[in-house]
Amino acid sequence: MADGIRGKDYLHFDPEIQKGVLLHRLIDTFTDAHPVYRQSKHRLHEKYGHYSGVIMDIFYDHFLAKNWSNYHEKNLDSYADDFYQSLQNNYDQLTEKTKKMMPYMIGRNWFVSYATVGGLEMILFQMDYRTKHRANMPEAINELLLFHNEFENEFTIFFDELIKVCAKWRAENG
């Protein structure tokens, strides 16, 4: 949801959502500038150009879902169910774009589908459709498989640092 909230528009939301938007922006800024993430993205740039960042975000989401138990005590299925329930419970606070996307997210269980290569193919196909097939994103599965170990190792280094940055931000911002 935070991606669609521009500038100071976040101030129109409840304080907890405001914090979430600001944290999301911190994560985006940290990610885009991180040398390990940039190294991962560089592998895709020649073939996918501008969309290499979108694909890399999806790949990193894959490694998070695949290795979820390393980062959270609740299993991914339960976490996803709780998250989807939270969306439904707070429907009135969601942006219109999020409300429209919600049935697809829940129906296709996006969070859990990221954990498998088959699920990732579906996500890449959907993203490619949304971008009018400008980059042939589903083909990126080939690069994922070819550089799987490199991507996963880079993700682990990156994500361990991101956890620390987020923990510090949360301690400072309540």
C-alpha positions as CSV (number, residue, x, y, z in Angstrom):
1,M,0.0,0.0,0.0
2,A,2.8,2.4,0.9
3,D,4.1,2.4,-2.7
4,G,1.0,4.2,-3.8
5,I,1.1,6.9,-1.1
6,R,2.9,9.9,-2.4
7,G,4.7,12.7,-0.6
8,K,3.0,13.9,2.6
9,D,-0.3,12.1,1.7
10,Y,0.6,9.5,4.4
11,L,-0.3,12.2,7.0
12,H,-4.0,11.5,6.1
13,F,-3.8,8.0,7.6
14,D,-3.8,6.7,11.2
15,P,-0.5,7.1,13.1
16,E,0.3,3.4,12.9
17,I,-0.1,3.4,9.1
18,Q,2.0,6.6,8.9
19,K,4.8,4.7,10.7
20,G,4.4,1.8,8.3
21,V,4.7,4.1,5.3
22,L,7.8,5.8,6.7
23,L,9.4,2.4,7.5
24,H,8.5,1.2,4.0
25,R,10.2,4.2,2.5
26,L,13.3,3.6,4.6
27,I,13.4,0.0,3.4
28,D,13.1,1.1,-0.2
29,T,15.9,3.7,0.2
30,F,18.2,1.3,2.0
31,T,17.5,-1.4,-0.6
32,D,18.1,0.7,-3.7
33,A,21.5,2.0,-2.3
34,H,22.8,-1.3,-0.8
35,P,25.8,-2.6,-2.7
36,V,24.9,-6.3,-2.3
37,Y,21.4,-5.7,-3.7
38,R,22.9,-3.6,-6.5
39,Q,25.2,-6.5,-7.3
40,S,22.3,-8.9,-7.5
41,K,20.3,-6.5,-9.7
42,H,23.3,-6.0,-12.0
43,R,23.2,-9.6,-13.1
44,L,19.7,-8.9,-14.6
45,H,20.2,-5.4,-15.9
46,E,21.5,-6.2,-19.4
47,K,18.6,-8.4,-20.2
48,Y,15.8,-6.7,-18.3
49,G,16.9,-3.1,-18.1
50,H,14.7,-0.9,-15.9
51,Y,12.7,-4.0,-14.8
52,S,15.8,-5.6,-13.2
53,G,14.9,-3.9,-9.9
54,V,11.3,-5.1,-10.0
55,I,12.5,-8.7,-10.7
56,M,15.2,-8.5,-8.1
57,D,12.6,-7.3,-5.5
58,I,10.5,-10.4,-6.4
59,F,13.6,-12.7,-6.1
60,Y,14.5,-11.3,-2.7
61,D,10.8,-11.8,-1.7
62,H,11.2,-15.4,-2.8
63,F,14.3,-15.9,-0.6
64,L,12.5,-14.4,2.3
65,A,9.5,-16.7,1.9
66,K,11.7,-19.7,1.2
67,N,13.7,-19.1,4.4
68,W,10.8,-17.6,6.4
69,S,11.5,-19.9,9.5
70,N,14.9,-18.2,9.8
71,Y,13.3,-14.9,10.4
72,H,10.0,-15.4,12.1
73,E,8.7,-17.7,14.8
74,K,5.3,-18.1,13.2
75,N,5.1,-20.3,10.0
76,L,4.5,-18.5,6.7
77,D,1.0,-19.9,6.2
78,S,-0.2,-18.7,9.5
79,Y,1.5,-15.3,9.2
80,A,-0.1,-14.8,5.7
81,D,-3.5,-15.8,7.1
82,D,-3.1,-13.3,9.9
83,F,-2.0,-10.6,7.5
84,Y,-4.9,-11.2,5.1
85,Q,-7.3,-11.1,8.0
86,S,-5.7,-7.8,9.1
87,L,-6.4,-6.4,5.7
88,Q,-10.0,-7.4,5.9
89,N,-10.4,-6.0,9.4
90,N,-8.9,-2.7,8.4
91,Y,-10.5,-2.5,4.9
92,D,-11.8,1.1,5.5
93,Q,-8.2,2.3,6.0
94,L,-6.8,0.8,2.8
95,T,-6.1,2.8,-0.4
96,E,-8.5,2.1,-3.3
97,K,-5.6,0.4,-5.2
98,T,-5.0,-2.0,-2.3
99,K,-8.7,-2.7,-2.0
100,K,-8.8,-3.7,-5.7
101,M,-5.7,-5.9,-5.4
102,M,-6.8,-7.6,-2.2
103,P,-9.0,-10.3,-3.7
104,Y,-6.1,-11.4,-6.0
105,M,-3.5,-11.3,-3.2
106,I,-5.7,-13.4,-0.9
107,G,-7.1,-15.7,-3.5
108,R,-3.8,-16.6,-5.0
109,N,-2.1,-16.5,-1.5
110,W,0.7,-14.3,-2.8
111,F,2.9,-14.4,0.4
112,V,3.0,-18.2,0.4
113,S,3.4,-18.5,-3.4
114,Y,6.6,-16.6,-3.3
115,A,8.3,-19.5,-1.5
116,T,8.2,-21.8,-4.6
117,V,9.7,-21.4,-8.0
118,G,6.3,-22.3,-9.5
119,G,4.6,-19.6,-7.4
120,L,7.4,-17.2,-8.4
121,E,6.7,-17.9,-12.1
122,M,3.0,-17.0,-11.5
123,I,4.0,-13.7,-9.8
124,L,6.4,-12.8,-12.6
125,F,3.8,-13.6,-15.2
126,Q,1.3,-11.3,-13.3
127,M,3.9,-8.5,-13.1
128,D,4.7,-8.9,-16.8
129,Y,1.0,-8.6,-17.6
130,R,0.7,-5.4,-15.6
131,T,3.7,-3.9,-17.5
132,K,2.2,-4.9,-20.8
133,H,4.9,-7.6,-21.4
134,R,7.7,-5.0,-21.8
135,A,10.4,-7.2,-20.2
136,N,9.3,-10.8,-20.5
137,M,9.7,-11.2,-16.7
138,P,8.7,-14.9,-16.5
139,E,11.9,-15.7,-18.4
140,A,13.9,-14.4,-15.4
141,I,13.3,-17.7,-13.7
142,N,16.2,-18.9,-15.9
143,E,18.5,-16.4,-14.2
144,L,17.1,-17.3,-10.8
145,L,18.0,-21.0,-11.3
146,L,21.3,-20.2,-12.9
147,F,22.5,-17.9,-10.1
148,H,20.4,-19.3,-7.3
149,N,23.2,-19.7,-4.8
150,E,24.7,-16.3,-5.5
151,F,21.3,-14.6,-5.2
152,E,20.4,-16.4,-2.0
153,N,23.8,-15.7,-0.4
154,E,23.5,-12.0,-1.4
155,F,19.9,-11.9,0.0
156,T,21.1,-13.3,3.3
157,I,23.8,-10.7,3.7
158,F,21.5,-7.9,2.7
159,F,18.5,-9.0,4.8
160,D,20.6,-9.4,8.0
161,E,21.7,-5.8,7.6
162,L,18.1,-4.7,6.8
163,I,16.8,-6.3,10.0
164,K,19.3,-4.2,12.0
165,V,18.4,-1.0,10.2
166,C,14.7,-1.6,10.8
167,A,15.2,-2.5,14.4
168,K,17.1,0.7,15.0
169,W,14.4,2.8,13.2
170,R,11.6,1.1,15.2
171,A,13.5,1.8,18.5
172,E,13.8,5.4,17.6
173,N,10.3,5.9,16.2
174,G,8.2,3.8,18.6
